[in-house]
Amino acid sequence: TAFISTFAAVPLMPIIRDNLNLTGADVNNAGIAAVTGTILSRVGMGSVCDVYGPRYGHAFLMLGTAPAVFCMALVNDATSFLLCRLFIGFSLATFVATQ
């Protein structure tokens, strides 16, 4: 689910771009935000797995990012789109817990 939630917006980008009136820079910044969120969360997920274990770390991460996935339906401007992509990018740190 983490992989699908992270990359679900990419094929829909032409529709999202038109509906939200996003510029090319807005789309690029949202992509950079998703990658940045992934990198930051992967660094932190190693410590979480060491302290709490991979099952709890995975559960915390999925429960923490689920609201961001839900909020993607409520996005109405470039800033909220960027923030949703950032927080959804955190969910890709689940691969740290499953390796």
Summary of the structure (lengths in Angstrom):
residues: 99
radius of gyration: 13.9
end to end distance: 16.0
largest distance: 44.3
contacts: 292
relative contact order: 0.22
helix: 86%
strand: 0%
